[in-house]
Amino acid sequence: MGFIRSTLILLLGMAVGGALLLAYRVSQETGKSIPESLPDVPGEAMKVYEDLRARATDALKAGREAYVEKQAEMGERMRGGPRPE
């Protein structure tokens, strides 16, 4: 029971800390105080989420392209094509 309570308290603390961090970020961008920035936290959280999602998509695309190139190189080597020096 103590473990579950500790875990819930930790998760709640992380959520509050994250909200305050986003409010601080908004306050730095807009010049508002942190309490005035709290209503803007959900919008800022969505911007952060979309940014992370776009970065992950770009990284995945680059990884796939590198994989395809490497597979093509390996195929050429297996068929006895030119070897890089």
C-alpha positions as a Markdown table, in Angstrom:
| # | Residue | x | y | z |
|---|---|---|---|---|
| 1 | Met | 0.0 | 0.0 | 0.0 |
| 2 | Gly | 2.9 | 2.4 | 0.8 |
| 3 | Phe | 4.4 | 1.8 | -2.6 |
| 4 | Ile | 1.2 | 2.7 | -4.5 |
| 5 | Arg | 0.8 | 5.8 | -2.4 |
| 6 | Ser | 4.4 | 6.9 | -3.0 |
| 7 | Thr | 4.1 | 6.3 | -6.7 |
| 8 | Leu | 0.9 | 8.3 | -6.9 |
| 9 | Ile | 2.5 | 11.2 | -5.0 |
| 10 | Leu | 5.5 | 11.0 | -7.2 |
| 11 | Leu | 3.3 | 11.1 | -10.4 |
| 12 | Leu | 1.3 | 14.0 | -9.0 |
| 13 | Gly | 4.5 | 15.9 | -8.2 |
| 14 | Met | 5.8 | 15.3 | -11.7 |
| 15 | Ala | 2.6 | 16.6 | -13.2 |
| 16 | Val | 2.5 | 19.7 | -11.1 |
| 17 | Gly | 6.2 | 20.3 | -11.7 |
| 18 | Gly | 5.7 | 19.9 | -15.5 |
| 19 | Ala | 2.8 | 22.3 | -15.4 |
| 20 | Leu | 4.9 | 24.9 | -13.5 |
| 21 | Leu | 7.8 | 24.4 | -15.9 |
| 22 | Leu | 5.5 | 25.1 | -18.9 |
| 23 | Ala | 3.9 | 28.1 | -17.1 |
| 24 | Tyr | 7.4 | 29.4 | -16.5 |
| 25 | Arg | 8.3 | 28.9 | -20.2 |
| 26 | Val | 5.1 | 30.8 | -21.2 |
| 27 | Ser | 5.8 | 33.6 | -18.8 |
| 28 | Gln | 9.3 | 34.0 | -20.2 |
| 29 | Glu | 7.9 | 34.2 | -23.8 |
| 30 | Thr | 5.0 | 36.5 | -23.0 |
| 31 | Gly | 6.2 | 38.6 | -20.0 |
| 32 | Lys | 3.3 | 37.5 | -17.9 |
| 33 | Ser | 3.7 | 36.2 | -14.4 |
| 34 | Ile | 3.6 | 32.5 | -13.7 |
| 35 | Pro | 0.1 | 32.5 | -12.2 |
| 36 | Glu | -1.2 | 34.5 | -15.3 |
| 37 | Ser | 0.5 | 31.9 | -17.5 |
| 38 | Leu | -1.2 | 28.9 | -16.0 |
| 39 | Pro | -4.2 | 29.0 | -18.3 |
| 40 | Asp | -1.9 | 28.8 | -21.3 |
| 41 | Val | -0.3 | 25.6 | -20.1 |
| 42 | Pro | -2.5 | 23.2 | -22.1 |
| 43 | Gly | -1.8 | 25.0 | -25.3 |
| 44 | Glu | 2.0 | 25.0 | -24.6 |
| 45 | Ala | 1.8 | 21.3 | -23.7 |
| 46 | Met | 0.3 | 20.6 | -27.1 |
| 47 | Lys | 3.0 | 22.6 | -28.9 |
| 48 | Val | 5.7 | 20.6 | -27.0 |
| 49 | Tyr | 3.9 | 17.4 | -27.9 |
| 50 | Glu | 3.7 | 18.3 | -31.6 |
| 51 | Asp | 7.3 | 19.4 | -31.6 |
| 52 | Leu | 8.4 | 16.1 | -30.1 |
| 53 | Arg | 6.2 | 14.1 | -32.5 |
| 54 | Ala | 7.6 | 16.0 | -35.5 |
| 55 | Arg | 11.2 | 15.3 | -34.3 |
| 56 | Ala | 10.4 | 11.6 | -33.8 |
| 57 | Thr | 8.8 | 11.4 | -37.2 |
| 58 | Asp | 11.9 | 13.0 | -38.9 |
| 59 | Ala | 14.3 | 10.8 | -37.0 |
| 60 | Leu | 12.3 | 7.7 | -38.0 |
| 61 | Lys | 12.3 | 8.8 | -41.6 |
| 62 | Ala | 16.0 | 9.4 | -41.6 |
| 63 | Gly | 16.6 | 6.0 | -40.0 |
| 64 | Arg | 14.5 | 4.3 | -42.6 |
| 65 | Glu | 16.4 | 6.0 | -45.4 |
| 66 | Ala | 19.7 | 5.0 | -43.9 |
| 67 | Tyr | 18.5 | 1.4 | -43.6 |
| 68 | Val | 17.4 | 1.3 | -47.2 |
| 69 | Glu | 20.8 | 2.7 | -48.4 |
| 70 | Lys | 22.7 | 0.3 | -46.2 |
| 71 | Gln | 20.7 | -2.7 | -47.5 |
| 72 | Ala | 21.4 | -1.6 | -51.1 |
| 73 | Glu | 25.1 | -1.4 | -50.4 |
| 74 | Met | 25.1 | -4.8 | -48.8 |
| 75 | Gly | 23.2 | -6.2 | -51.8 |
| 76 | Glu | 25.8 | -4.8 | -54.2 |
| 77 | Arg | 28.6 | -6.3 | -52.1 |
| 78 | Met | 26.8 | -9.7 | -52.1 |
| 79 | Arg | 26.5 | -9.6 | -55.9 |
| 80 | Gly | 30.2 | -8.7 | -56.3 |
| 81 | Gly | 29.7 | -5.0 | -57.2 |
| 82 | Pro | 32.3 | -2.3 | -56.7 |
| 83 | Arg | 33.8 | -2.1 | -53.2 |
| 84 | Pro | 34.3 | 1.2 | -51.5 |
| 85 | Glu | 37.9 | 2.1 | -50.7 |
